[in-house]
Amino acid sequence: MGKTIRVSGYFWFCIRLRLLISSDILSPIGRTLSKLKAFKKKTGHCYPNRNSIEESTIASWIHVQRKQKVKHDKGEYSSLTEERIKLLDGIGLDWCPSKSGGLYNPNHPKRKTKDMEWDATFNELVAFKKKHGHTQPGKSVKVLGGWVCRMRALYAKRARGDETTLTDDKIAKLESIGFQFAQRSAQV
């Protein structure tokens, strides 16, 4: 009987261990979901910053989930399951922040003032134009150059019929200072 108890005890130990290993808490996805839930509880949103050391892992994971969701919605092979979609929906993941405006959505409770940020960068571009005579700072002018590239990309997306955060008012402001949405020869 002693041997039977040991075998039986070992058997139950293996079953319990297997349940623990396969549980969501110990799986990589389960750990990341837990981190995302904790992040949302702390910040009130699901928009971690990719440039933050603490948030970059979650941000990268969310980026992959969004790409997989696009594939899933197109009917292509995707590692994203219906169950995980429901879990992420339940947490409040924004599947397409470029359409919703993300944290910059005026209806979001933790809304950032994107218009203020946009206006500040626009004013930097105006100052750049006064100094250099053009509105093409190039990528070497880190923040402003990247912003200009993003405005062109948003304009192109909008021209294809996609929704973007680039409004008619913003386009008019950019055009009023001679901004060219079609990039010409690079100026230094």
N, C-alpha and C positions, 0 to 999 in steps of 0.2 A: 504493500500500500504506500510505503514511503516513496518508492520510485514513481508511482502513479501520480502522487501529489506534486512531486518535482516536475514531472513532465507536464502535468496539468497547469501548474503555476507558471512554468516557462511558456506554455502555449498561450495563456492569458496575458503574460507579459509581452509576447510578440504581437498579439492582437492590439493591445493598448498602444504599443510603440508605433505600429503601423498606422493606427488612427491618428496619432499625434503627428507623425511625419506627413501624412496626406492632408491634414487639416489646413484650412486657409491661413491660419495664424503662422504656421511654420513654412509655408510655401513662399517663394519669392514674390508672387503676385499678392498673396495675402499680407505680407509684410509691407509692400508698397501701398496697398489699399489702406492699411492701418496708418501709415505715414501720411497719406493723403487726407484721411479722416481727421487726424490730429492737426494737420496743417489748416484744414477748413475750420476746425473748431477754434483754432488760435486766431486766424485772420478773417474768417467770415466769407472766404471765397476759395476757388480752386484755380487760381492763376499764379503758381509759383514762378519765381524769377530764375531764368536759366543762368544768369550771371552771378547769382548768389551761391556761395559754397554750400550752404545748408540746404538750399532748395533745388539745386541743379539736377540731382538724381530724380526727384519727383517730376520736375519739369520735363526732363528728357523722356521719362516713362510716359507721361501724358501725351507728349508729341507723338510717340510711337502708337499709342492707343488711338489717337485721332487719325493717323494715317491708316491704321487697320480698319477703323470705322468707315472711312471713305471706300476702301476696298470692299468691305462687307456690304455697304449700301449699293455698290455697283454690281453685286453678285459675284465678285471675284473671290478667290481663296483668301481667307483672313484668319489669323489666329484668335481674333476677338470673338468670343462666344456670346450668345444671347444673354446668358446668365451674367457675364461680366458687364455687358452693356447696361443691363438693369441695375446692377450694383453701382456702376459709375453714374447712371442717371439719378439713382437714389441719393448719391453723395452730392450731386449738383454739378457734375462736370459739364462745361460748355464745350460741345463738340466742334463748334466753328466760331471762335471768338472774332475772326475777321469779319464775319457777317453780323454778329450780335453786338460788336463793339467791346466785348469783354468787360473788363473793369471800367471801361470808359462809357459803357452804356448808361444813359441818364437814369434808367430805372434800377440800376444796380445799387444795393444799399451801401456798398463800400466804394462807391464811384470815385474815381480820380477825375480831376478836371483836365481831361484830354484837350479840350479846346484851349485852355490856358497854356498847356505844354506846346500844342501846335502853334499857337500865336507867338510864343516865345521863340520857337525855332524859326518861324516865318520871319520874325523881326531880325534874327541873326542873318537870315538870307538877304534881307533888305540891306543890312549893314555891309555884308559881303559884297553885294552888288555896287554899293556906293564906293567901296574901296577898290574893287577889281574891275568894275564895268560890265560884269556878266553874272549870270545866275547858275553857273556850272562849277561848283567848288571842287568836284572830283572826289574820289574816295580817299585821297591822301588827307583831306580835311575831314577827320574822322567822323564826328557826330553829324555835322552839316552835310557832308558828302553822302553819308549813308541815308540821311533823311531825304535828300533830293532823289536818290535812287528809289527809295520806297515810294515817294510821291509818283514817280513815273510808273512804277510797277502797279500801284493802285489805280492809276489812270488807265493803264492798259487792261487791267482786270475789268474795270468798269466799262470800257469800250466793248469788251466781249460780252457784256450783259450781266456780269457777276455783281453781287452787292458788295460794296466796300464802305469804309468809313470816310472816304474822300467825297465831300459834299459839293454841290454846285457853288456854294459860297466860297469854299476853299479853292476850288478851281479858278473862280473869278479873281480871287485875291492873288493867286500865283500868276495868272495871266496879266494882271494889272501891273506887275513889275517886270514883265517881259520873260517870264519863265517859259521855257520850251519843253513840252512834254515828250517830244521826240528828240532824243539826244543827238546832238550834232558832234562835230569833232571835239575831242577832249581838250579842254584848256587848262593850263596849270595855274 
